[in-house]
Amino acid sequence: MSLKGLKRTPVQEPQDKSIDDFINGAAKRVSELKVSEQKYKRYTFSLTEDVSEQIDELVLDSRVAKANRSIIIKAALNQLQSLSNEELKEIVLKELS
């Protein structure tokens, strides 16, 4: 008696199908992403430990999933640019003292 003819045919489980659909959907979304035209350049500057911790706290306090240290610095720069020259001067002098 031979068991050769009793091969099991693979049946795709519903969970496997949903996993395959998820992977295929992700691949499609990635292929549709646009390439950013912005060029970024790395800069190095010194911060005290306190300032570095404050930036990290602001990242967490913002409760924005994509927020990072660079975004916090950019947000601060945007707010500083909205100040008058006199207000900016006061803030800078305050930090220097």
C-alpha positions in Angstrom: 0.0 0.0 0.0 1.4 3.4 -1.0 0.7 6.8 0.3 2.0 8.7 -2.7 -1.4 9.8 -3.9 -2.4 11.3 -0.6 -0.5 14.6 -0.9 -2.0 17.5 1.0 -3.0 20.4 -1.1 -2.0 23.7 0.5 -5.1 25.7 1.7 -4.5 29.4 2.4 -5.9 30.2 5.8 -8.0 33.5 6.1 -5.3 34.9 8.4 -2.6 34.2 5.8 -4.7 36.0 3.1 -5.1 39.1 5.3 -1.4 39.1 6.0 -0.6 38.9 2.3 -3.1 41.7 1.6 -1.5 43.9 4.2 2.0 43.3 2.8 0.9 43.9 -0.8 -0.9 47.1 0.2 2.1 48.4 2.0 4.3 47.7 -1.0 1.8 49.7 -3.2 1.8 52.6 -0.8 5.6 52.7 -0.6 5.9 52.7 -4.4 3.5 55.6 -4.6 5.5 57.8 -2.2 6.9 61.0 -3.6 10.6 61.8 -3.3 11.3 64.9 -1.3 12.9 67.8 -3.2 14.3 69.3 0.0 18.0 69.0 0.6 19.1 68.7 4.2 22.5 69.6 5.6 23.7 68.5 9.1 25.0 71.1 11.5 26.6 70.7 14.8 26.2 73.1 17.7 26.7 72.8 21.5 23.9 72.7 24.0 23.9 72.4 27.7 22.5 69.2 29.2 19.5 71.2 30.5 18.7 72.6 27.1 19.0 69.2 25.5 16.6 67.8 28.1 14.2 70.7 27.5 14.1 69.9 23.8 13.4 66.2 24.5 10.6 67.2 26.9 9.1 69.5 24.2 9.2 66.6 21.7 7.2 64.5 24.2 4.9 67.4 25.3 4.0 68.1 21.6 2.3 64.7 21.4 3.0 64.6 17.7 4.1 61.2 16.5 6.5 62.5 13.8 8.0 65.2 16.0 11.7 65.1 16.7 14.4 67.4 17.9 14.8 69.0 14.5 11.1 69.8 14.3 11.2 71.4 17.7 14.1 73.6 16.7 12.3 74.6 13.4 9.2 75.5 15.4 11.2 77.6 17.8 12.9 79.4 14.8 9.5 80.1 13.2 8.2 81.6 16.4 11.4 83.7 16.8 11.0 85.0 13.2 7.6 86.3 14.1 9.0 88.7 16.8 10.0 92.2 16.2 13.7 93.1 16.1 13.4 94.6 19.6 11.6 91.6 21.1 14.3 89.3 19.5 17.0 91.5 20.9 15.5 91.3 24.4 15.3 87.5 24.3 18.9 87.1 23.0 20.2 89.5 25.7 18.3 87.5 28.3 20.0 84.3 27.2 23.4 85.9 27.2 23.1 87.0 30.8 
